[in-house]
Amino acid sequence: MGRDKRDPTDAEEIAHSRRTGVFTQCQLLPGRYLLLRRSWSEYRRLRSERARLKTVLSHQLYVVFPEIVKEWKEVTAPGCLAVLRTGLTPHAIARLKSTDFIRVVHDHRRGRRMWRFKVEHVWKRLARRSFRATEAKSQWRRSVASCSGSTS
């Protein structure tokens, strides 16, 4: 059989196949087809919305919590979500001990596996940043105090 289905030989072959039950009707019933089309459209819409929300979340996290975005490229990873579920600010995390932070995150993982070394790495980055900020603040205070002391 050729690709062109208008010649009599092919039409005869197709009619015979239909009569014997080799081929059945290939079009879906209108109700089922409509339901399938609507379901597929909703699936595509949900996937698009999920991607949009992930982008918004990663952009907002980059502003507030850049250590998380640097550690986890996928912000919906179980470890990243567990850190976010704790509700701790970056400064509060930096004040915790490493073991305490890991225990708190472990309590919020909701049965999902997470990479402990990534959680430790986020804590180390936050502790380093917090230490630098504290050092900078104390240097600023010393310089302000020395300036105000010299003018008195």
C-alpha positions as YAML, in Angstrom:
chain: A
units: angstrom
residues:
- id: 1
  name: MET
  ca: [0.00, 0.00, 0.00]
- id: 2
  name: GLY
  ca: [1.23, 3.45, -0.87]
- id: 3
  name: ARG
  ca: [0.89, 6.70, 1.04]
- id: 4
  name: ASP
  ca: [-1.94, 8.00, -1.18]
- id: 5
  name: LYS
  ca: [-5.17, 6.49, 0.17]
- id: 6
  name: ARG
  ca: [-7.35, 7.54, -2.75]
- id: 7
  name: ASP
  ca: [-6.56, 4.72, -5.17]
- id: 8
  name: PRO
  ca: [-9.11, 1.86, -5.47]
- id: 9
  name: THR
  ca: [-6.72, -0.88, -4.35]
- id: 10
  name: ASP
  ca: [-5.95, 0.84, -1.09]
- id: 11
  name: ALA
  ca: [-9.61, 1.71, -0.54]
- id: 12
  name: GLU
  ca: [-10.53, -1.92, -1.06]
- id: 13
  name: GLU
  ca: [-7.81, -3.05, 1.38]
- id: 14
  name: ILE
  ca: [-8.95, -0.55, 3.99]
- id: 15
  name: ALA
  ca: [-12.61, -1.60, 3.61]
- id: 16
  name: HIS
  ca: [-11.64, -5.26, 3.99]
- id: 17
  name: SER
  ca: [-9.57, -4.50, 7.09]
- id: 18
  name: ARG
  ca: [-12.51, -2.63, 8.62]
- id: 19
  name: ARG
  ca: [-14.92, -5.49, 7.88]
- id: 20
  name: THR
  ca: [-12.65, -8.11, 9.40]
- id: 21
  name: GLY
  ca: [-11.90, -6.02, 12.49]
- id: 22
  name: VAL
  ca: [-8.19, -5.48, 11.86]
- id: 23
  name: PHE
  ca: [-8.73, -1.72, 11.95]
- id: 24
  name: THR
  ca: [-11.32, -0.04, 14.09]
- id: 25
  name: GLN
  ca: [-12.58, 3.48, 14.13]
- id: 26
  name: CYS
  ca: [-9.62, 5.75, 14.81]
- id: 27
  name: GLN
  ca: [-11.42, 8.91, 15.94]
- id: 28
  name: LEU
  ca: [-12.30, 9.32, 19.57]
- id: 29
  name: LEU
  ca: [-15.85, 10.00, 20.57]
- id: 30
  name: PRO
  ca: [-16.53, 13.75, 20.84]
- id: 31
  name: GLY
  ca: [-17.11, 13.81, 24.61]
- id: 32
  name: ARG
  ca: [-13.99, 11.83, 25.42]
- id: 33
  name: TYR
  ca: [-11.87, 13.79, 22.99]
- id: 34
  name: LEU
  ca: [-13.08, 17.07, 24.48]
- id: 35
  name: LEU
  ca: [-12.28, 15.82, 27.98]
- id: 36
  name: LEU
  ca: [-8.83, 14.71, 26.86]
- id: 37
  name: ARG
  ca: [-8.15, 18.07, 25.20]
- id: 38
  name: ARG
  ca: [-9.27, 20.00, 28.28]
- id: 39
  name: SER
  ca: [-7.19, 17.80, 30.57]
- id: 40
  name: TRP
  ca: [-4.10, 18.26, 28.43]
- id: 41
  name: SER
  ca: [-4.64, 22.04, 28.31]
- id: 42
  name: GLU
  ca: [-4.98, 22.17, 32.09]
- id: 43
  name: TYR
  ca: [-1.83, 20.07, 32.49]
- id: 44
  name: ARG
  ca: [0.12, 22.46, 30.23]
- id: 45
  name: ARG
  ca: [-1.25, 25.47, 32.09]
- id: 46
  name: LEU
  ca: [-0.26, 24.00, 35.46]
- id: 47
  name: ARG
  ca: [3.26, 23.20, 34.22]
- id: 48
  name: SER
  ca: [3.65, 26.74, 32.94]
- id: 49
  name: GLU
  ca: [2.37, 28.22, 36.20]
- id: 50
  name: ARG
  ca: [4.69, 25.98, 38.22]
- id: 51
  name: ALA
  ca: [7.68, 27.14, 36.18]
- id: 52
  name: ARG
  ca: [6.65, 30.77, 36.62]
- id: 53
  name: LEU
  ca: [6.28, 30.41, 40.38]
- id: 54
  name: LYS
  ca: [9.66, 28.65, 40.66]
- id: 55
  name: THR
  ca: [11.26, 31.56, 38.83]
- id: 56
  name: VAL
  ca: [9.57, 34.11, 41.11]
- id: 57
  name: LEU
  ca: [10.63, 32.14, 44.18]
- id: 58
  name: SER
  ca: [14.25, 31.85, 43.08]
- id: 59
  name: HIS
  ca: [14.43, 35.59, 42.29]
- id: 60
  name: GLN
  ca: [12.97, 36.54, 45.65]
- id: 61
  name: LEU
  ca: [15.27, 34.13, 47.46]
- id: 62
  name: TYR
  ca: [18.28, 35.54, 45.67]
- id: 63
  name: VAL
  ca: [17.50, 38.96, 47.12]
- id: 64
  name: VAL
  ca: [16.86, 37.80, 50.70]
- id: 65
  name: PHE
  ca: [18.81, 34.56, 50.99]
- id: 66
  name: PRO
  ca: [21.48, 34.32, 48.25]
- id: 67
  name: GLU
  ca: [23.30, 31.47, 50.01]
- id: 68
  name: ILE
  ca: [20.41, 29.11, 49.35]
- id: 69
  name: VAL
  ca: [20.24, 29.93, 45.65]
- id: 70
  name: LYS
  ca: [24.00, 29.49, 45.32]
- id: 71
  name: GLU
  ca: [23.86, 26.10, 47.03]
- id: 72
  name: TRP
  ca: [20.69, 24.73, 45.42]
- id: 73
  name: LYS
  ca: [20.04, 25.55, 41.79]
- id: 74
  name: GLU
  ca: [16.65, 23.83, 42.15]
- id: 75
  name: VAL
  ca: [14.83, 25.81, 44.86]
- id: 76
  name: THR
  ca: [12.17, 23.10, 45.18]
- id: 77
  name: ALA
  ca: [14.73, 20.50, 46.26]
- id: 78
  name: PRO
  ca: [13.85, 18.80, 49.58]
- id: 79
  name: GLY
  ca: [16.83, 20.27, 51.45]
- id: 80
  name: CYS
  ca: [16.15, 23.80, 50.28]
- id: 81
  name: LEU
  ca: [12.47, 23.52, 51.18]
- id: 82
  name: ALA
  ca: [13.36, 22.12, 54.61]
- id: 83
  name: VAL
  ca: [15.61, 25.12, 55.30]
- id: 84
  name: LEU
  ca: [12.85, 27.49, 54.19]
- id: 85
  name: ARG
  ca: [10.22, 25.68, 56.27]
- id: 86
  name: THR
  ca: [12.20, 26.39, 59.44]
- id: 87
  name: GLY
  ca: [11.19, 30.03, 59.09]
- id: 88
  name: LEU
  ca: [14.58, 31.20, 60.33]
- id: 89
  name: THR
  ca: [16.16, 34.35, 58.97]
- id: 90
  name: PRO
  ca: [19.75, 34.22, 57.70]
- id: 91
  name: HIS
  ca: [20.94, 36.02, 60.86]
- id: 92
  name: ALA
  ca: [19.10, 33.57, 63.12]
- id: 93
  name: ILE
  ca: [20.65, 30.65, 61.23]
- id: 94
  name: ALA
  ca: [24.12, 32.17, 61.59]
- id: 95
  name: ARG
  ca: [23.64, 32.47, 65.36]
- id: 96
  name: LEU
  ca: [22.81, 28.75, 65.70]
- id: 97
  name: LYS
  ca: [25.44, 26.09, 66.12]
- id: 98
  name: SER
  ca: [25.92, 23.84, 63.12]
- id: 99
  name: THR
  ca: [24.50, 20.77, 64.86]
- id: 100
  name: ASP
  ca: [21.46, 22.69, 66.13]
- id: 101
  name: PHE
  ca: [20.74, 24.06, 62.67]
- id: 102
  name: ILE
  ca: [21.00, 20.61, 61.07]
- id: 103
  name: ARG
  ca: [18.67, 19.16, 63.73]
- id: 104
  name: VAL
  ca: [16.09, 21.94, 63.14]
- id: 105
  name: VAL
  ca: [16.25, 21.43, 59.37]
- id: 106
  name: HIS
  ca: [16.01, 17.65, 59.82]
- id: 107
  name: ASP
  ca: [12.77, 18.14, 61.77]
- id: 108
  name: HIS
  ca: [11.28, 20.07, 58.83]
- id: 109
  name: ARG
  ca: [12.23, 17.70, 56.02]
- id: 110
  name: ARG
  ca: [8.81, 15.92, 55.99]
- id: 111
  name: GLY
  ca: [10.23, 12.46, 55.38]
- id: 112
  name: ARG
  ca: [12.16, 13.47, 52.26]
- id: 113
  name: ARG
  ca: [15.85, 12.80, 51.83]
- id: 114
  name: MET
  ca: [18.22, 15.73, 51.84]
- id: 115
  name: TRP
  ca: [21.95, 16.22, 51.49]
- id: 116
  name: ARG
  ca: [23.38, 17.06, 54.88]
- id: 117
  name: PHE
  ca: [26.57, 18.52, 53.44]
- id: 118
  name: LYS
  ca: [24.56, 21.11, 51.51]
- id: 119
  name: VAL
  ca: [22.73, 22.16, 54.67]
- id: 120
  name: GLU
  ca: [26.10, 22.45, 56.45]
- id: 121
  name: HIS
  ca: [27.48, 24.44, 53.54]
- id: 122
  name: VAL
  ca: [24.59, 26.94, 53.72]
- id: 123
  name: TRP
  ca: [25.18, 27.31, 57.47]
- id: 124
  name: LYS
  ca: [28.92, 27.91, 56.92]
- id: 125
  name: ARG
  ca: [28.23, 30.56, 54.26]
- id: 126
  name: LEU
  ca: [25.75, 32.32, 56.54]
- id: 127
  name: ALA
  ca: [28.09, 32.16, 59.52]
- id: 128
  name: ARG
  ca: [30.92, 33.61, 57.40]
- id: 129
  name: ARG
  ca: [28.70, 36.40, 56.10]
- id: 130
  name: SER
  ca: [27.39, 37.17, 59.57]
- id: 131
  name: PHE
  ca: [30.93, 37.24, 60.98]
- id: 132
  name: ARG
  ca: [32.05, 39.64, 58.23]
- id: 133
  name: ALA
  ca: [29.04, 41.88, 58.84]
- id: 134
  name: THR
  ca: [29.72, 41.93, 62.60]
- id: 135
  name: GLU
  ca: [33.38, 42.74, 61.99]
- id: 136
  name: ALA
  ca: [32.49, 45.53, 59.57]
- id: 137
  name: LYS
  ca: [29.95, 46.95, 62.02]
- id: 138
  name: SER
  ca: [32.45, 46.91, 64.90]
- id: 139
  name: GLN
  ca: [35.11, 48.58, 62.71]
- id: 140
  name: TRP
  ca: [32.58, 51.23, 61.73]
- id: 141
  name: ARG
  ca: [31.69, 51.83, 65.40]
- id: 142
  name: ARG
  ca: [35.38, 52.14, 66.30]
- id: 143
  name: SER
  ca: [35.97, 54.63, 63.50]
- id: 144
  name: VAL
  ca: [32.90, 56.66, 64.49]
- id: 145
  name: ALA
  ca: [33.99, 56.60, 68.13]
- id: 146
  name: SER
  ca: [37.52, 57.70, 67.22]
- id: 147
  name: CYS
  ca: [36.18, 60.51, 65.01]
- id: 148
  name: SER
  ca: [33.79, 61.75, 67.65]
- id: 149
  name: GLY
  ca: [36.48, 61.40, 70.34]
- id: 150
  name: SER
  ca: [38.93, 63.52, 68.35]
- id: 151
  name: THR
  ca: [36.44, 66.34, 67.87]
- id: 152
  name: SER
  ca: [35.64, 66.57, 71.59]
...
